[in-house]
């Protein structure tokens, strides 16, 4: 399928597919004899996984560091991706993101408590 059809099937835009390809998240697709990109169901499934991981708060840079492992989630969407293994490059991506989220939650909770104390006299 052409880029517009693949993008629609994955719930994104052709521009996003080109961006994912440029950033190394999506392997370069096959090309037609006229040079147009040609995508199949595997590429669409990979883009869906990429979009899901981005929606969970991982960054494009996070995904670049584990781009070679994204296919594992395409093959098995129920696979756990947060079990760090120091021998596997990029295995701490999820833990780093969880730590960042916990830090932000703590910061926002403290901010909320300060505002509530100032406004209502109670945390």
C-alpha positions as CSV (number, residue, x, y, z in Angstrom):
1,X,0.0,0.0,0.0
2,X,1.1,3.5,-0.6
3,X,2.2,5.9,2.1
4,X,-1.2,7.6,2.5
5,X,-3.1,4.3,2.8
6,X,-0.5,3.0,5.3
7,X,-0.6,6.1,7.4
8,X,-4.4,6.0,7.5
9,X,-4.3,2.3,8.5
10,X,-1.9,3.1,11.3
11,X,-3.9,6.1,12.5
12,X,-1.3,8.7,11.6
13,X,-0.1,10.9,8.7
14,X,2.3,10.3,5.8
15,X,4.6,13.0,7.3
16,X,4.8,10.9,10.5
17,X,5.8,7.8,8.6
18,X,8.6,9.7,6.8
19,X,9.7,11.1,10.2
20,X,9.8,7.7,11.8
21,X,11.9,6.5,8.8
22,X,14.3,9.4,9.1
23,X,14.7,8.8,12.8
24,X,15.4,5.1,12.4
25,X,12.2,3.9,14.0
26,X,10.8,2.5,10.8
27,X,13.1,0.7,8.3
28,X,13.2,2.2,4.8
29,X,10.2,0.7,3.0
30,X,10.3,-1.0,-0.4
31,X,10.1,1.3,-3.3
32,X,8.0,0.9,-6.5
33,X,9.7,1.2,-9.9
34,X,8.7,4.8,-9.8
35,X,10.3,5.4,-6.4
36,X,7.2,5.6,-4.3
37,X,7.2,4.0,-0.8
38,X,5.4,0.7,-0.5
39,X,4.2,-0.5,2.9
40,X,2.8,-3.8,4.1
41,X,0.9,-5.0,7.2
42,X,4.2,-5.5,9.1
43,X,5.1,-1.8,8.7
44,X,1.6,-0.7,9.7
45,X,1.8,-2.9,12.8
46,X,5.2,-1.4,13.7
47,X,3.9,2.2,13.3
48,X,1.0,1.3,15.6
49,X,3.5,0.0,18.3
50,X,5.6,3.2,17.9
51,X,2.5,5.4,18.3
52,X,1.4,3.4,21.4
53,X,4.9,3.7,23.0
54,X,4.9,7.5,22.2
55,X,1.5,7.8,23.8
56,X,2.8,6.1,26.9
57,X,5.3,8.9,27.3
58,X,8.4,7.5,25.7
59,X,10.3,9.9,23.5
60,X,11.5,9.4,19.9
61,X,15.0,9.4,21.3
62,X,14.0,6.6,23.8
63,X,12.6,4.6,20.9
64,X,15.7,5.2,18.8
65,X,17.8,3.5,21.5
66,X,15.6,0.4,21.3
67,X,14.6,0.6,17.6
68,X,16.0,-2.9,17.1
69,X,13.6,-4.3,19.7
70,X,10.4,-2.7,18.6
71,X,9.8,-5.7,16.3
72,X,9.5,-7.9,19.4
73,X,6.5,-5.9,20.5
74,X,5.0,-6.2,17.0
75,X,5.4,-10.0,17.2
76,X,4.0,-10.2,20.7
77,X,2.1,-7.2,21.9
78,X,1.7,-8.7,25.4
79,X,5.5,-8.8,25.9
80,X,6.8,-7.0,28.9
81,X,9.3,-4.3,28.0
82,X,10.3,-3.0,31.5
83,X,12.5,-5.8,32.8
84,X,16.0,-4.3,32.8
85,X,18.9,-6.5,31.8
86,X,22.3,-4.7,31.9
87,X,23.5,-6.9,29.0
88,X,20.9,-5.7,26.6
89,X,21.4,-2.1,25.3
90,X,18.4,0.1,25.8
91,X,16.8,-2.1,28.4
92,X,16.6,0.6,31.0
93,X,14.5,3.0,28.8
94,X,11.2,2.1,30.6
95,X,12.8,2.4,34.0
96,X,14.2,5.8,33.2
97,X,10.9,7.0,32.0
98,X,9.1,5.6,35.1
99,X,11.6,7.4,37.3
100,X,11.0,10.7,35.4
101,X,7.3,10.3,35.8
102,X,7.6,9.6,39.5
103,X,9.7,12.7,39.9
104,X,7.2,14.8,38.0
105,X,4.3,13.3,40.1
106,X,6.2,14.2,43.3
107,X,6.8,17.7,42.0
108,X,3.2,18.2,41.0
109,X,1.9,16.8,44.3
110,X,4.1,19.2,46.3
111,X,2.9,22.1,44.1
112,X,-0.7,21.0,44.6
113,X,-0.2,20.8,48.4
114,X,1.4,24.3,48.5
115,X,-1.5,25.8,46.5
116,X,-4.1,24.0,48.7
117,X,-2.4,25.2,51.9
118,X,-2.3,28.8,50.6
119,X,-5.9,28.7,49.3
120,X,-7.7,26.5,51.8
121,X,-5.3,26.4,54.7
122,X,-4.9,22.7,54.3
123,X,-2.9,20.3,52.1
